[in-house]
Amino acid sequence: MDAISFKRGLKDGVPIALGYFAVSFTFGMMAVSGGLSTGQAVLISLTNLTSAGQFAGLDIIVAGGSYWEMALAQLIINLRYCLMSFSLAQKLRRDVPWAHRFAVAFGVTDEIFGVSASQEGRVSPFYNYGAMCVAIPGWTLGTLVGGISGNLLPAFMVSALSVAIYGMFLAVIIPPAKKNKAVLGVVIGAMAVSSLFAVVPVLKKVSSGFVIIITTVLAAGAAAFICPVEEEKEGNAHES
């Protein structure tokens, strides 16, 4: 069963890796142009796996910011992963040891969480390992190629690559939204809330990290209250 889950994770991780390659390619180019070596850029991508956090951190590094600025920025931007981890912890099988839970936690990204959460029933950690085995090399290799390429590519091509990940987000949310009205409601609600933060003058001052957290809590909380999902009995749960 673990081998089957791992292979399915590998398959689902391919489009994630392709999207990661495009975005991390841009990160590699920006890191090298900002004064970092290609090796440093690759090490950042290999150990962080967070696009928004890395780009924000790169700006602080280039500007010569303090460690406190870096820590606070990363805390705010990446705090959403705590919410994802809470949710994913409930999705894993009950008998999963803590060592596996910590290993899975390292690879929690927006996209890997998205494909894991969309699986029916309980999820084996080996599914996440499969997705991680493809997604992490894609993110790291993209940084390496981008760092080596430097500024060889024209600006319009770099801009095109940077939006590839948004297409991947759509591929993650559209299929389940078409099948489940509750998921569709969450998507529409999240869009409405985030739009308010983008257009209301007072709300526009809230940082992007907190906007993601607030939007997630409001949309998911409302869906859980309106359309609660009954807890499956462990013996009858479908195990991936």
Backbone bond lengths (Angstrom), bond angles and torsions (degrees), N, CA, C in turn:
res aa  C-N    CA-C-N  psi(-1)  N-CA   C-N-CA  omega(-1)  CA-C   N-CA-C  phi
1 M - - - 1.469 - - 1.527 111.13 -
2 D 1.359 116.56 -39.24 1.461 120.36 179.22 1.525 111.11 -65.60
3 A 1.339 116.99 -37.41 1.463 120.76 179.14 1.521 110.61 -65.10
4 I 1.340 116.37 -40.05 1.467 120.52 178.80 1.531 109.85 -64.96
5 S 1.323 115.91 -43.87 1.469 120.08 179.04 1.518 110.65 -62.40
6 F 1.323 116.89 -41.35 1.466 121.06 -179.89 1.525 111.13 -62.44
7 K 1.328 116.60 -44.66 1.469 120.43 -179.95 1.531 110.82 -64.47
8 R 1.345 116.49 -38.43 1.466 119.34 178.18 1.529 110.13 -66.53
9 G 1.327 116.44 -37.16 1.461 120.51 176.96 1.519 111.51 -64.32
10 L 1.341 115.98 -40.53 1.465 119.82 176.81 1.529 111.04 -59.65
11 K 1.328 115.49 -44.85 1.473 120.32 -179.27 1.522 111.21 -63.56
12 D 1.334 116.77 -46.29 1.463 120.28 -178.79 1.530 111.88 -71.04
13 G 1.321 116.36 -19.75 1.456 119.69 -179.05 1.520 114.24 -81.87
14 V 1.335 117.14 -15.49 1.471 120.35 -177.93 1.525 112.57 -60.79
15 P 1.348 119.61 -52.78 1.481 117.81 179.10 1.531 112.23 -63.35
16 I 1.345 116.95 -30.14 1.465 119.48 176.36 1.519 109.80 -64.88
17 A 1.325 116.39 -44.14 1.466 120.84 -179.76 1.524 111.59 -61.76
18 L 1.333 116.38 -39.13 1.465 120.02 179.98 1.532 110.54 -65.49
19 G 1.338 115.93 -42.91 1.458 119.36 177.18 1.514 111.71 -65.25
20 Y 1.333 116.18 -40.30 1.463 120.66 178.86 1.531 111.29 -63.03
21 F 1.327 115.91 -40.63 1.459 119.96 -178.79 1.525 110.55 -58.22
22 A 1.327 116.03 -43.84 1.462 120.05 -178.01 1.522 111.72 -64.56
23 V 1.343 116.71 -43.64 1.456 120.30 -177.03 1.527 111.14 -73.26
24 S 1.333 116.89 -44.25 1.468 119.76 -178.76 1.524 111.26 -69.46
25 F 1.330 116.58 -24.05 1.466 120.47 174.19 1.532 109.19 -58.47
26 T 1.319 115.26 -45.47 1.460 120.48 178.18 1.522 110.77 -64.50
27 F 1.338 116.83 -41.01 1.457 120.24 178.56 1.524 110.76 -60.60
28 G 1.332 116.80 -43.37 1.463 120.31 179.45 1.515 111.97 -60.51
29 M 1.317 117.00 -42.51 1.461 121.39 178.59 1.527 110.91 -63.59
30 M 1.336 116.30 -45.07 1.458 120.20 -178.19 1.524 111.37 -67.51
31 A 1.333 117.12 -37.05 1.456 120.98 -179.05 1.521 110.87 -65.13
32 V 1.317 116.58 -45.94 1.464 120.39 -179.38 1.523 110.86 -67.22
33 S 1.335 116.83 -41.44 1.467 119.68 178.79 1.526 111.07 -66.95
34 G 1.358 116.96 -22.62 1.459 120.98 178.90 1.515 113.93 -85.98
35 G 1.323 116.87 -2.42 1.462 119.76 175.91 1.516 115.39 113.40
36 L 1.331 118.39 -6.17 1.460 120.77 178.46 1.528 109.98 -82.73
37 S 1.315 115.65 154.34 1.455 119.19 175.19 1.523 109.40 -80.91
38 T 1.335 116.23 162.81 1.457 119.76 178.65 1.522 110.63 -61.83
39 G 1.333 117.04 -38.96 1.457 121.11 178.54 1.524 112.43 -62.55
40 Q 1.332 116.52 -40.21 1.468 119.90 178.19 1.518 111.10 -65.61
41 A 1.322 116.69 -41.20 1.465 120.82 179.44 1.526 110.59 -63.37
42 V 1.329 116.61 -43.01 1.460 121.30 179.61 1.525 110.99 -64.28
43 L 1.338 116.73 -40.94 1.465 120.81 179.48 1.531 111.05 -63.67
44 I 1.327 117.23 -38.34 1.462 121.26 177.50 1.522 110.39 -62.26
45 S 1.330 116.43 -45.76 1.462 119.87 -178.60 1.527 111.59 -67.48
46 L 1.324 116.91 -37.94 1.461 120.72 -177.72 1.521 112.29 -67.23
47 T 1.318 116.79 -31.23 1.470 120.08 -174.26 1.527 113.73 -103.78
48 N 1.328 118.88 -8.55 1.470 120.75 -176.58 1.521 113.58 -111.02
49 L 1.320 118.15 -49.93 1.476 122.05 178.95 1.519 112.80 58.14
50 T 1.301 117.83 39.94 1.465 120.19 178.90 1.517 109.42 -140.14
51 S 1.316 116.71 111.22 1.464 120.09 -175.35 1.517 112.42 -63.47
52 A 1.339 117.11 -54.05 1.466 120.06 -177.71 1.527 110.71 -62.25
53 G 1.330 116.88 -42.68 1.453 120.55 -179.45 1.519 112.27 -64.76
54 Q 1.316 116.31 -39.20 1.468 119.13 -179.41 1.528 112.14 -69.50
55 F 1.324 116.59 -42.32 1.460 119.09 179.59 1.530 110.68 -65.54
56 A 1.342 116.32 -40.11 1.466 119.79 177.71 1.524 110.33 -66.60
57 G 1.322 116.22 -41.28 1.459 120.12 178.97 1.514 112.01 -65.11
58 L 1.317 116.06 -36.29 1.460 119.97 178.84 1.527 110.81 -63.31
59 D 1.321 116.57 -41.34 1.468 120.31 177.80 1.527 110.79 -60.37
60 I 1.325 116.71 -39.84 1.470 120.50 -179.92 1.520 110.64 -68.92
61 I 1.334 116.79 -39.68 1.465 120.81 178.75 1.522 110.55 -63.19
62 V 1.321 116.05 -47.98 1.467 120.88 -179.13 1.527 110.93 -62.31
63 A 1.347 116.47 -36.77 1.465 120.74 -179.03 1.532 111.96 -80.44
64 G 1.332 117.36 -4.97 1.455 120.13 -179.80 1.515 113.19 73.04
65 G 1.332 116.88 33.59 1.455 121.25 -178.94 1.520 112.68 -70.76
66 S 1.326 115.92 170.05 1.457 121.46 -177.46 1.525 111.14 -85.69
67 Y 1.340 114.95 168.48 1.457 120.00 176.39 1.526 111.14 -64.46
68 W 1.335 115.89 -34.52 1.457 120.35 179.75 1.529 110.53 -64.36
69 E 1.322 116.84 -41.63 1.462 120.65 177.19 1.526 110.48 -61.81
70 M 1.327 115.12 -43.17 1.453 120.11 -179.56 1.530 110.71 -63.54
71 A 1.337 116.57 -46.84 1.467 120.73 -178.39 1.521 111.65 -62.44
72 L 1.330 116.71 -43.75 1.458 120.69 -178.72 1.523 111.11 -66.50
73 A 1.326 116.49 -42.26 1.467 120.71 179.92 1.528 110.81 -62.94
74 Q 1.330 116.36 -43.77 1.460 119.74 -179.59 1.523 111.50 -67.77
75 L 1.345 115.95 -36.47 1.461 119.86 178.59 1.525 110.70 -61.67
76 I 1.316 116.35 -46.32 1.465 120.60 -177.55 1.527 111.52 -68.60
77 I 1.327 115.76 -45.28 1.465 119.98 -175.47 1.523 111.80 -69.36
78 N 1.333 116.81 -39.58 1.459 120.49 -172.73 1.523 114.32 -99.29
79 L 1.327 117.02 5.54 1.459 119.69 -179.24 1.525 112.01 -63.04
80 R 1.318 116.12 -22.54 1.465 119.96 179.99 1.524 111.52 -63.07
81 Y 1.322 117.24 -25.11 1.458 119.75 179.66 1.522 111.83 -66.98
82 C 1.324 117.21 -22.66 1.464 119.99 174.32 1.526 110.05 -63.90
83 L 1.341 115.79 -44.22 1.459 119.85 178.50 1.521 110.96 -63.41
84 M 1.319 116.31 -42.01 1.461 120.25 179.25 1.517 110.82 -63.74
85 S 1.333 116.66 -39.90 1.462 120.73 -178.97 1.523 110.92 -67.11
86 F 1.338 116.60 -39.67 1.476 119.54 176.24 1.522 110.61 -58.14
87 S 1.323 115.55 -45.65 1.462 120.32 -178.60 1.525 111.19 -66.95
88 L 1.335 115.95 -44.09 1.463 120.08 -177.74 1.520 111.55 -67.61
89 A 1.329 117.03 -31.50 1.464 120.77 177.80 1.524 111.03 -61.25
90 Q 1.339 116.84 -32.87 1.456 121.26 177.86 1.526 111.60 -78.45
91 K 1.317 115.58 -18.48 1.464 120.60 -178.05 1.530 111.65 -85.67
92 L 1.321 116.96 -28.02 1.459 120.43 -179.91 1.523 110.91 -68.46
93 R 1.311 116.15 155.59 1.456 120.54 176.71 1.522 109.68 -62.71
94 R 1.325 115.64 148.28 1.462 121.07 -175.25 1.519 112.71 -64.10
95 D 1.335 117.63 -28.40 1.459 120.62 -175.52 1.526 113.37 -88.53
96 V 1.326 118.19 8.37 1.463 120.93 -179.25 1.534 109.87 -70.87
97 P 1.335 119.13 122.91 1.471 122.06 -179.09 1.526 111.44 -65.45
98 W 1.336 115.51 161.21 1.462 120.36 -178.63 1.523 112.08 -63.20
99 A 1.331 117.36 -33.57 1.470 119.74 179.71 1.524 110.71 -59.65
100 H 1.325 116.49 -41.83 1.465 120.34 178.02 1.525 110.73 -68.18
101 R 1.315 116.64 -37.18 1.469 119.93 -179.82 1.531 110.72 -63.78
102 F 1.324 116.85 -41.41 1.465 120.15 178.25 1.532 111.02 -66.32
103 A 1.339 116.75 -39.15 1.466 120.49 179.07 1.522 110.73 -65.11
104 V 1.340 116.09 -41.61 1.466 120.26 177.70 1.528 110.30 -64.49
105 A 1.338 116.60 -38.17 1.468 121.05 -178.40 1.523 111.63 -60.86
106 F 1.331 116.93 -33.98 1.467 119.49 -179.87 1.525 111.29 -61.47
107 G 1.329 116.67 -34.00 1.461 119.99 -176.42 1.506 114.71 -97.39
108 V 1.333 118.05 15.95 1.467 120.07 178.92 1.527 109.54 -74.26
109 T 1.303 116.11 109.27 1.462 122.46 172.59 1.523 107.49 -125.20
110 D 1.316 116.54 171.13 1.465 119.68 -179.46 1.522 111.42 -55.06
111 E 1.335 116.15 -44.49 1.457 120.42 -172.93 1.527 112.11 -77.59
112 I 1.325 117.10 -43.09 1.460 120.23 178.42 1.528 110.15 -64.56
113 F 1.325 115.93 -39.26 1.468 118.97 175.44 1.524 110.42 -62.31
114 G 1.331 116.06 -40.62 1.458 120.32 -178.40 1.523 112.35 -60.31
115 V 1.334 117.44 -47.08 1.461 119.73 -178.56 1.526 110.67 -72.25
116 S 1.324 117.55 -32.08 1.472 120.45 178.50 1.522 110.72 -68.78
117 A 1.331 116.00 -44.09 1.464 120.45 -178.78 1.524 111.90 -67.01
118 S 1.317 117.12 -24.66 1.467 120.04 -178.09 1.530 112.73 -82.46
119 Q 1.333 117.52 -7.53 1.459 120.61 178.55 1.523 110.41 -72.04
120 E 1.308 116.83 145.55 1.459 121.24 178.50 1.523 110.70 -79.63
121 G 1.320 115.53 137.95 1.455 120.03 177.17 1.517 112.62 70.54
122 R 1.336 115.67 -160.01 1.458 121.61 -179.59 1.523 110.91 -70.90
123 V 1.318 115.90 152.44 1.456 121.27 -178.79 1.518 109.57 -114.81
124 S 1.306 116.24 132.88 1.451 121.35 174.80 1.518 109.62 -78.26
125 P 1.339 118.78 142.01 1.469 119.37 177.46 1.521 112.52 -60.73
126 F 1.335 116.39 -22.68 1.458 119.34 -179.70 1.528 111.45 -70.25
127 Y 1.319 117.34 -22.36 1.466 119.75 172.67 1.527 109.53 -64.13
128 N 1.337 115.72 -45.23 1.457 120.25 178.29 1.527 111.37 -65.96
129 Y 1.333 116.09 -38.01 1.467 119.04 177.68 1.517 110.98 -61.32
130 G 1.337 116.32 -39.77 1.456 119.56 178.14 1.515 112.12 -62.27
131 A 1.339 115.83 -45.75 1.466 120.06 178.40 1.525 111.06 -64.32
132 M 1.336 116.30 -39.98 1.464 120.58 179.65 1.528 112.01 -65.57
133 C 1.339 116.38 -37.35 1.465 120.66 -178.13 1.526 112.51 -64.14
134 V 1.325 116.91 -21.29 1.464 120.44 177.06 1.525 110.89 -100.67
135 A 1.334 116.49 -41.46 1.461 120.38 -174.51 1.526 112.40 -69.97
136 I 1.326 117.72 -43.63 1.469 120.36 -177.39 1.528 111.83 -64.24
137 P 1.347 119.33 -46.87 1.476 118.16 174.65 1.528 112.78 -60.69
138 G 1.343 116.91 -35.31 1.461 119.07 178.36 1.515 111.78 -63.10
139 W 1.340 115.84 -42.37 1.465 120.80 178.92 1.528 111.11 -66.79
140 T 1.324 116.22 -43.41 1.468 121.03 -177.45 1.525 111.08 -71.45
141 L 1.327 116.79 -43.66 1.469 120.45 -179.14 1.524 110.67 -65.12
142 G 1.327 117.57 -37.74 1.456 120.37 177.40 1.520 111.71 -61.16
143 T 1.334 115.80 -40.05 1.463 120.28 177.29 1.522 110.72 -63.76
144 L 1.328 116.02 -42.62 1.468 120.49 179.99 1.520 111.35 -61.82
145 V 1.330 116.08 -48.61 1.467 120.00 -179.25 1.528 110.66 -64.86
146 G 1.333 116.72 -40.61 1.460 119.76 178.65 1.510 111.83 -64.73
147 G 1.342 116.63 -39.98 1.461 119.90 178.93 1.520 112.27 -65.54
148 I 1.333 116.30 -39.21 1.466 120.25 179.38 1.528 111.01 -70.64
149 S 1.334 115.27 -38.72 1.471 119.54 -177.33 1.524 112.26 -67.39
150 G 1.355 115.83 -29.63 1.465 118.67 179.84 1.510 111.53 62.94
151 N 1.280 115.56 -128.55 1.471 121.00 -178.02 1.528 112.14 -106.78
152 L 1.317 116.32 32.91 1.462 119.68 -177.35 1.522 112.41 -73.15
153 L 1.337 117.01 -34.10 1.462 119.96 -177.81 1.527 111.28 -80.81
154 P 1.331 117.18 146.94 1.462 120.48 176.81 1.522 111.27 -68.32
155 A 1.326 116.22 158.70 1.470 121.39 -175.95 1.518 112.67 -61.15
156 F 1.349 118.55 -37.22 1.459 120.25 -176.65 1.528 111.02 -66.47
157 M 1.325 117.70 -31.90 1.453 120.26 179.29 1.520 111.03 -73.01
158 V 1.322 116.72 -39.17 1.463 120.98 176.86 1.524 109.85 -62.31
159 S 1.342 115.79 -41.42 1.463 120.25 178.92 1.518 110.80 -63.58
160 A 1.324 117.75 -39.53 1.458 121.63 179.37 1.528 110.74 -65.15
161 L 1.318 116.94 -40.28 1.456 120.82 179.84 1.522 111.56 -65.23
162 S 1.321 116.33 -34.46 1.463 120.28 -174.95 1.519 113.67 -69.18
163 V 1.337 117.89 -18.94 1.470 119.95 -179.34 1.518 111.99 -97.00
164 A 1.322 117.90 0.14 1.461 120.42 -177.74 1.524 111.61 -63.16
165 I 1.328 116.30 -34.81 1.457 119.54 -176.48 1.534 111.87 -66.11
166 Y 1.348 117.47 -27.83 1.458 119.85 179.32 1.522 110.54 -69.50
167 G 1.322 116.46 -33.68 1.458 119.77 174.68 1.518 110.99 -63.95
168 M 1.338 116.06 -35.27 1.454 120.15 178.03 1.524 111.12 -67.98
169 F 1.344 116.97 -37.82 1.460 120.78 176.24 1.522 110.21 -58.87
170 L 1.330 116.71 -43.83 1.463 120.64 179.38 1.520 111.11 -62.42
171 A 1.340 116.24 -38.10 1.461 120.08 179.41 1.517 111.66 -66.31
172 V 1.336 117.22 -25.89 1.460 121.22 179.90 1.524 111.29 -78.75
173 I 1.345 117.47 -40.60 1.472 119.61 -170.62 1.525 114.01 -94.52
174 I 1.332 118.50 -26.28 1.460 119.93 -174.66 1.534 112.93 -66.81
175 P 1.345 120.26 -48.62 1.478 119.04 -178.82 1.529 114.02 -56.62
176 P 1.357 119.70 -50.29 1.473 117.85 178.92 1.522 112.91 -67.67
177 A 1.344 117.89 -29.00 1.459 120.48 178.74 1.526 111.28 -67.93
178 K 1.332 117.41 -30.34 1.454 121.37 178.50 1.527 111.72 -73.44
179 K 1.340 116.53 -26.07 1.460 120.77 -177.14 1.527 112.67 -93.62
180 N 1.320 116.90 -27.74 1.466 120.75 -172.62 1.520 109.88 -126.99
181 K 1.339 116.82 120.24 1.457 121.13 -179.41 1.532 111.88 -65.90
182 A 1.329 116.88 -31.44 1.459 120.29 179.21 1.526 110.64 -65.13
183 V 1.327 115.87 -41.88 1.465 120.26 177.64 1.522 110.29 -64.86
184 L 1.340 116.04 -41.95 1.461 120.19 177.75 1.523 110.50 -60.39
185 G 1.343 116.00 -40.78 1.461 119.76 178.30 1.514 112.45 -63.61
186 V 1.324 116.06 -39.21 1.467 120.19 178.05 1.528 110.36 -63.80
187 V 1.315 116.67 -43.18 1.474 121.14 -179.92 1.523 110.68 -62.13
188 I 1.339 116.19 -47.87 1.466 120.09 -179.49 1.529 110.61 -65.60
189 G 1.334 116.24 -41.82 1.464 119.88 178.89 1.510 112.12 -63.25
190 A 1.328 116.26 -41.61 1.464 120.17 179.06 1.527 111.12 -64.44
191 M 1.331 115.71 -38.84 1.468 119.85 177.62 1.527 110.60 -64.27
192 A 1.330 116.54 -41.11 1.467 120.55 -178.96 1.526 111.12 -65.52
193 V 1.335 115.99 -44.87 1.469 119.62 -179.12 1.527 111.05 -65.21
194 S 1.332 116.29 -45.61 1.465 119.31 -179.73 1.523 111.49 -64.73
195 S 1.337 116.45 -32.06 1.471 119.73 177.34 1.523 111.15 -65.82
196 L 1.333 116.66 -37.01 1.465 120.49 177.02 1.528 110.71 -61.02
197 F 1.331 116.13 -41.99 1.464 119.90 178.68 1.530 111.99 -67.43
198 A 1.316 115.94 -21.08 1.465 119.37 -178.61 1.525 113.15 -87.89
199 V 1.353 117.12 -23.59 1.466 119.35 -174.24 1.533 114.39 -114.12
200 V 1.324 117.84 -27.88 1.465 120.49 -179.76 1.530 109.38 -75.99
201 P 1.330 118.73 122.98 1.468 121.79 -175.47 1.524 114.85 -51.44
202 V 1.316 117.64 -46.24 1.466 120.39 -178.25 1.529 111.06 -67.66
203 L 1.323 116.67 -42.19 1.464 120.92 -177.69 1.528 112.39 -71.97
204 K 1.325 117.85 -23.01 1.463 121.00 -179.47 1.523 112.07 -65.11
205 K 1.337 116.93 -17.88 1.461 120.54 -179.17 1.523 112.38 -80.01
206 V 1.331 117.51 -12.77 1.466 121.19 179.31 1.533 109.34 -72.22
207 S 1.322 117.04 136.78 1.462 121.39 -178.33 1.523 110.94 -64.85
208 S 1.329 116.07 154.52 1.460 120.81 -176.99 1.526 111.76 -62.42
209 G 1.329 116.30 -34.00 1.462 119.26 179.32 1.509 112.23 -62.54
210 F 1.340 117.07 -45.69 1.458 121.11 179.59 1.526 111.00 -71.45
211 V 1.323 117.77 -30.04 1.465 120.55 177.30 1.525 109.58 -61.57
212 I 1.325 116.50 -43.26 1.465 120.86 179.85 1.524 110.28 -63.02
213 I 1.333 116.00 -43.87 1.464 120.58 -178.25 1.530 110.81 -65.14
214 I 1.341 116.79 -48.60 1.463 121.28 -178.70 1.528 110.77 -61.97
215 T 1.327 115.86 -44.45 1.463 120.61 179.75 1.524 110.86 -61.74
216 T 1.331 116.11 -43.46 1.465 120.65 -179.51 1.524 111.48 -62.63
217 V 1.327 116.38 -46.59 1.465 120.87 -178.35 1.520 111.01 -63.77
218 L 1.334 117.33 -45.64 1.462 120.78 -178.47 1.528 112.12 -65.49
219 A 1.328 116.74 -49.17 1.462 120.17 -176.80 1.527 111.42 -67.53
220 A 1.330 116.81 -47.51 1.460 120.18 -178.75 1.531 110.99 -69.04
221 G 1.342 116.87 -38.21 1.463 120.09 179.09 1.514 112.06 -64.15
222 A 1.330 116.05 -42.48 1.464 119.85 178.42 1.526 111.22 -63.86
223 A 1.342 116.28 -41.04 1.463 119.86 179.61 1.522 111.20 -66.53
224 A 1.338 116.73 -39.15 1.467 120.32 179.60 1.526 111.19 -65.63
225 F 1.331 116.65 -32.94 1.463 120.88 -179.78 1.528 111.35 -77.11
226 I 1.334 115.94 -42.12 1.470 120.33 -176.08 1.526 111.86 -80.28
227 C 1.344 115.87 -42.54 1.471 120.74 -177.42 1.523 110.57 -124.64
228 P 1.318 118.54 68.94 1.467 120.75 -177.96 1.524 111.67 -65.09
229 V 1.325 115.07 145.48 1.462 121.03 177.04 1.513 108.30 -104.28
230 E 1.343 116.21 124.41 1.453 119.85 -178.15 1.519 110.35 -68.35
231 E 1.334 115.31 139.65 1.460 121.19 179.08 1.513 109.51 -68.89
232 E 1.342 115.44 127.13 1.454 119.43 178.42 1.517 110.25 -77.72
233 K 1.336 116.37 143.47 1.452 119.49 175.15 1.523 108.68 -70.69
234 E 1.344 114.46 140.58 1.461 119.15 -174.13 1.522 112.05 -57.75
235 G 1.312 115.74 -36.59 1.448 118.23 -176.54 1.516 112.92 -70.54
236 N 1.337 116.69 -25.91 1.451 120.53 -177.57 1.503 113.83 -102.75
237 A 1.339 116.21 -5.13 1.461 119.74 -177.13 1.514 110.55 -66.78
238 H 1.309 113.66 143.69 1.459 119.30 176.54 1.513 109.08 -80.19
239 E 1.321 117.52 120.11 1.474 121.58 -178.29 1.496 108.89 -99.39
240 S 1.347 112.95 131.85 1.465 116.99 -179.11 1.514 109.79 -81.99
